[in-house]
Amino acid sequence: MDQDKSRKNRVDASRGPLLLLSYAGALEAPETGRRFVLDGDELIIGRSSDAHIQVDRDSVSRRHARLSKVDGGWQVQDLQSTNGSYVNDVPIREHKLAPGDQLKVGSAIFRYLAGSSMETLLLDELYQIAVRDGLTHALSRRAFVEATEREVHRAHKLLRPLTLLAIDIDHVKQVNDNYGHLSGDFVIKELARRIRKKCERFELLCRYEGTQFLLLLPETNQSMAQTRAEDLRTAASGESFLFEGDSLSITVTIGVVSLSPDGDTVQLLRQSQEAVQRGKKQGRNRVVS
């Protein structure tokens, strides 16, 4: 096998510094969490099949960026890519990476991890804890807010619609009281699974707080979002949640809000909470805008 290809996509964290892959706006990209060990003297990131770190996304150029070993570390150079390369959200031509840096090429985001193998694995673990909810593996609140701010900026810049759904489980306390607290965790996890089945990869799902999820829908107007919300409400209530032999009837209340021409992330989040609370007061198990 060709030497370059043999080291492509290695995942042995003990070999040296590594890049940890995720995607901007990806709900459940299967490559999320993939590790690429940096060895040799030079590596190409790109969409081309002969790139050392291949990223099969339209937003990534065939030869997007070059990683070079410099003074015991690694330097990234943009190769005149279409969408540019960014380190910590700052556009770069050349940049020497520091541990913890975030390298973005197109929609692909790499976290640069370096140091001893124990330090690397710890950073990896802490990063996953920071961006994912432990029970549902949906985005954490902090990671979701950061991603929403980027989507809000994009929507305003391109004059594109952006809509947010607040999905709150009804009467979870009654479920916990009747079947135990493990039943509540099961319902939350199962609802997350049902939501994911209805979502596109570029949509963002977050466990915002105990019984509530937020779902951000780029390129989706109010009318389209209303339809999506009704579909999700039906997905929750249309089939019982089976927990240890018991059949649990679960409903959700969903608030739907769209980004206004002068709106920001704070306003969008606040309006989503107001909408879902109106739905609760109106009797639950409904979609409210």
C-alpha positions in Angstrom: 0.0 0.0 0.0 1.2 3.5 -0.8 2.9 5.0 2.3 0.8 8.2 2.2 -2.4 6.3 2.1 -1.3 3.9 4.8 -1.1 6.7 7.3 -4.4 8.2 6.2 -7.1 8.4 8.9 -5.1 6.7 11.6 -6.6 6.8 15.1 -3.8 5.7 17.4 -3.7 8.6 19.9 -0.4 7.4 21.4 1.5 8.1 18.1 1.4 11.9 18.5 -0.7 15.1 18.0 -4.1 14.5 16.5 -7.0 16.3 15.0 -10.5 15.6 16.3 -13.2 16.0 13.6 -16.7 17.5 14.0 -19.0 19.4 11.6 -20.6 22.9 11.8 -24.3 22.5 11.8 -24.2 18.7 11.7 -26.8 17.0 13.8 -25.4 13.4 13.7 -22.6 13.3 11.2 -21.2 9.8 11.4 -17.6 11.1 11.2 -18.0 13.3 14.3 -15.4 12.4 16.9 -13.1 10.8 14.3 -9.4 11.2 15.0 -6.5 11.8 12.6 -3.0 11.3 13.9 -0.4 13.8 12.6 2.7 12.0 11.6 5.2 12.4 8.7 6.2 15.9 7.6 3.3 17.1 5.5 -0.4 16.3 5.2 -3.1 17.6 2.9 -6.7 18.2 4.0 -9.2 18.2 1.2 -12.0 16.6 -0.7 -9.7 14.8 -3.1 -9.5 11.0 -2.8 -5.7 11.3 -2.5 -5.8 13.8 0.4 -4.2 12.5 3.6 -7.2 13.7 5.6 -10.1 13.4 3.3 -13.3 15.4 4.0 -16.1 14.5 1.6 -18.1 17.8 1.8 -18.9 20.2 -1.0 -17.8 23.2 1.2 -14.2 21.7 1.2 -11.9 22.2 -1.7 -10.1 19.3 -3.4 -6.8 20.5 -1.8 -8.0 22.8 0.9 -5.1 23.2 3.4 -1.6 21.9 4.1 -0.3 20.8 7.5 3.4 21.0 7.8 5.7 20.0 10.7 7.6 23.1 11.9 9.9 23.5 14.9 8.4 20.4 16.7 4.8 21.5 16.1 2.4 21.8 13.2 1.6 24.7 10.9 -1.5 25.0 8.7 -1.5 26.8 5.3 -4.6 27.6 3.3 -4.1 26.4 -0.4 -6.2 29.1 -2.0 -9.4 27.2 -1.1 -12.8 28.5 -2.2 -14.2 28.9 1.3 -11.0 29.7 3.2 -9.4 28.2 6.3 -10.0 29.5 9.8 -8.3 29.1 13.2 -10.5 30.0 16.1 -12.9 31.7 13.7 -10.2 33.9 12.3 -9.3 33.6 8.6 -5.7 32.5 8.0 -3.1 32.0 5.2 -0.6 30.4 7.5 -0.8 29.7 11.2 1.1 27.6 13.7 -1.3 25.5 15.7 -1.4 25.6 19.5 -3.0 22.8 21.6 -6.8 23.3 21.7 -6.9 25.4 18.5 -10.0 24.9 16.4 -9.3 24.6 12.7 -12.2 25.1 10.3 -12.1 24.1 6.6 -15.5 24.5 5.0 -18.0 22.9 7.3 -15.4 20.6 8.9 -14.1 21.6 12.3 -10.9 20.0 13.7 -9.7 20.4 17.3 -5.9 20.2 17.5 -4.8 18.1 20.4 -1.2 17.8 21.4 1.0 16.7 24.4 1.4 13.4 26.1 -1.0 10.7 25.2 -2.8 11.0 28.6 -3.1 14.8 28.2 -4.4 14.3 24.6 -7.0 11.8 25.7 -8.1 14.0 28.6 -8.5 17.0 26.3 -10.5 14.8 23.9 -12.8 13.6 26.7 -13.3 17.1 28.1 -14.1 18.4 24.6 -16.8 15.8 24.1 -18.2 16.5 27.6 -18.3 20.2 26.7 -20.2 19.8 23.4 -22.5 16.8 24.1 -25.2 16.0 26.6 -24.3 12.8 28.4 -27.7 11.2 28.3 -28.9 12.0 24.8 -25.7 12.9 22.9 -27.5 16.0 21.6 -25.5 19.3 21.7 -24.9 20.8 25.1 -26.5 24.2 25.8 -23.2 26.1 25.5 -22.2 24.4 22.2 -25.7 25.0 20.8 -25.7 28.7 21.7 -22.3 29.2 20.0 -23.5 27.4 16.9 -26.8 29.3 16.8 -24.9 32.6 16.9 -23.0 31.5 13.8 -26.3 30.5 12.1 -27.9 33.8 13.0 -25.0 35.7 11.5 -25.2 33.6 8.3 -29.0 34.1 8.0 -28.7 37.9 8.3 -25.7 38.0 5.9 -27.4 35.9 3.2 -31.0 37.0 3.9 -32.1 33.4 4.6 -34.8 32.2 7.0 -33.9 30.6 10.3 -36.4 29.0 12.7 -36.1 27.6 16.2 -38.3 24.9 17.8 -38.5 24.5 21.6 -39.8 21.0 22.3 -40.9 20.4 25.9 -42.0 17.0 27.3 -45.4 17.2 29.0 -46.0 15.8 32.6 -42.6 14.1 33.1 -43.0 14.5 36.8 -46.0 12.2 36.7 -44.0 9.7 34.7 -41.3 9.8 37.4 -43.8 9.5 40.2 -45.5 6.5 38.7 -42.6 4.6 37.2 -39.5 5.9 38.9 -36.8 8.4 37.8 -35.2 6.0 35.4 -38.4 6.1 33.3 -38.0 9.9 32.9 -34.4 9.5 31.6 -35.6 6.8 29.3 -38.4 9.1 27.9 -35.9 11.9 27.3 -33.4 9.7 25.6 -36.1 8.0 23.4 -37.6 11.4 22.4 -34.1 12.5 21.3 -33.9 9.4 19.1 -37.3 10.1 17.5 -36.4 13.7 16.8 -33.1 12.7 15.1 -35.0 10.3 12.8 -37.0 13.3 11.5 -34.0 15.7 11.1 -31.5 16.6 8.4 -27.8 16.5 9.1 -27.4 20.2 9.0 -30.0 20.8 11.6 -28.9 21.4 15.2 -30.5 19.5 18.2 -29.8 20.5 21.8 -30.9 19.3 25.1 -31.5 22.8 26.5 -32.6 21.8 30.0 -34.1 18.8 31.8 -37.1 18.0 29.7 -36.7 20.5 26.8 -34.9 20.2 23.5 -34.2 23.0 21.0 -34.0 22.3 17.3 -32.5 24.9 15.0 -33.7 24.8 11.4 -31.6 26.8 8.9 -33.2 27.6 5.5 -36.6 27.0 7.1 -39.4 29.6 7.2 -42.2 29.8 9.7 -44.8 27.9 7.7 -42.3 25.1 7.0 -41.3 25.0 10.6 -45.0 24.7 11.7 -45.3 21.6 9.6 -42.1 20.1 11.0 -43.3 20.8 14.5 -46.6 19.0 14.0 -44.7 16.1 12.5 -42.5 15.9 15.6 -45.4 16.3 18.0 -47.1 13.3 16.2 -43.9 11.3 16.4 -43.9 11.7 20.2 -47.5 10.9 20.8 -48.3 8.5 18.0 -46.4 5.6 19.5 -46.2 4.6 23.1 -42.8 4.7 25.0 -42.2 1.1 26.2 -40.3 1.1 29.5 -39.7 -2.2 31.3 -42.9 -3.7 30.1 -45.0 -0.5 30.7 -46.5 1.5 27.9 -46.1 5.2 28.6 -48.2 7.8 26.8 -46.0 10.9 26.1 -46.9 14.2 24.5 -44.9 17.3 23.8 -45.6 21.0 23.5 -43.6 22.9 20.8 -42.9 26.6 20.4 -42.0 27.8 17.0 -40.2 31.1 16.4 -38.4 32.6 13.4 -35.5 35.0 13.3 -36.7 38.6 12.7 -34.8 41.0 10.4 -33.1 42.6 13.4 -33.2 39.6 15.8 -30.3 38.0 17.6 -29.6 34.7 19.4 -30.8 36.0 22.8 -34.1 37.2 21.3 -34.6 33.9 19.4 -34.1 31.9 22.6 -36.3 34.1 24.7 -39.2 34.0 22.2 -38.9 30.2 21.9 -39.4 29.9 25.7 -42.3 32.3 25.7 -44.0 30.3 22.9 -43.6 27.0 24.6 -45.0 28.4 27.9 -48.0 29.7 26.0 -48.6 26.2 24.7 -48.3 24.8 28.3 -50.9 27.3 29.5 -53.3 26.5 26.6 -53.4 22.8 27.6 -50.1 21.2 26.3 -49.7 18.7 23.4 -49.8 21.4 20.8 -47.7 23.6 18.5 -47.6 27.3 19.3 -46.0 30.2 17.4 
